[in-house]
Amino acid sequence: MRNVLLAIAGLYVLGSLYAMFDMHGRISRTEARQEAAAAEAVKQAKVNDRLLATTEALGAKLGMTEKDLAARTAELQRQQRASESRITEKQQKAIGEVSGQVAGVKSEVGGVKTDVATTRTELEATKAKLERTIGDLGLQSGLIARTREDLEALRRRGDRNYFEFTLTKGASPTPLSSISLQLKKADQKKSRFTLNVLADDRTIEKKDKTMMEPLQFYTGRDRQLFEVVVFTVEKNKVTGYLSTPKNAPAPSQ
């Protein structure tokens, strides 16, 4: 029992000593912080004294009291805030104008996209109606237009040049591109016709042809393939178009 009591007493003494040392450390750290704070306060007081002395000296040099300096400072701050407010207002106004312009451009771009999409849809729908066929020379033709609307669609594709014509029986040859066409006969009931092609100082007769039949012939120094398509036959009159390659020679003046 005595040994147990001695052990407990020893532990109590050790615990007390540890608590005393810990308390002493805390007190020392607190005193050090208090001394540092006091030193900082003294330092700040000296800075304030120098600022006050500088302000008083500046006021004396300018003939202004501390009250005058405070009023002048307040006025300068007010002017600065007013200037910042004006700048902010101008910036907001400019941003609003730019935003309006951007919105207008977006609207225009949206309209253009819609127009392009509409045109593309129309071209696809028209393309479905267009077809290729074999011409009177036994060659594969380009896409054939059956109406003026189809012809406009072909023009928008831009693959070839197209020249629309109306020929009347008995009239003089009609110049188109680098050739001329002359109607010799038109049979409305049978939708047949005969015409002459004047090209390269020679005449090519296209006799007893039908509507939508590509009339093919070679012309020019490079022997390029031209095509004539007639899509209406009336009494003594036909209408249609001439199709030439993009690099075909320019019409002679």
Stockholm file with secondary structure:
# STOCKHOLM 1.0

chainA/1-253         MRNVLLAIAGLYVLGSLYAMFDMHGRISRTEARQEAAAAEAVKQAKVNDRLLATTEALGAKLGMTEKDLAARTAELQRQQRASESRITEKQQKAIGEVSGQVAGVKSEVGGVKTDVATTRTELEATKAKLERTIGDLGLQSGLIARTREDLEALRRRGDRNYFEFTLTKGASPTPLSSISLQLKKADQKKSRFTLNVLADDRTIEKKDKTMMEPLQFYTGRDRQLFEVVVFTVEKNKVTGYLSTPKNAPAPSQ
#=GR chainA/1-253 SS CHHHHHHHHHHHHHHHHHHHHHHHHHHHHHHHHHHHHHHHHHHHHHHHHHHHHHHHHHHHHHTCCHHHHHHHHHHHHHHHHHHHHHHHHHHHHHHHHHHHHHHHHHHHHHHHHHHHHHHHHHHHHHHHHCBCCBCTTSCBCCCBCCSHHHHHHHHHHTSSEEEEEEEETTSCCEEETTEEEEEEEEETTTTEEEEEEEETTEEEEEEEEETTCCEEEEETTTTEEEEEEEEEEETTEEEEEEEECTTCCCCCC
#=GC SS_cons         CHHHHHHHHHHHHHHHHHHHHHHHHHHHHHHHHHHHHHHHHHHHHHHHHHHHHHHHHHHHHHTCCHHHHHHHHHHHHHHHHHHHHHHHHHHHHHHHHHHHHHHHHHHHHHHHHHHHHHHHHHHHHHHHHCBCCBCTTSCBCCCBCCSHHHHHHHHHHTSSEEEEEEEETTSCCEEETTEEEEEEEEETTTTEEEEEEEETTEEEEEEEEETTCCEEEEETTTTEEEEEEEEEEETTEEEEEEEECTTCCCCCC
//
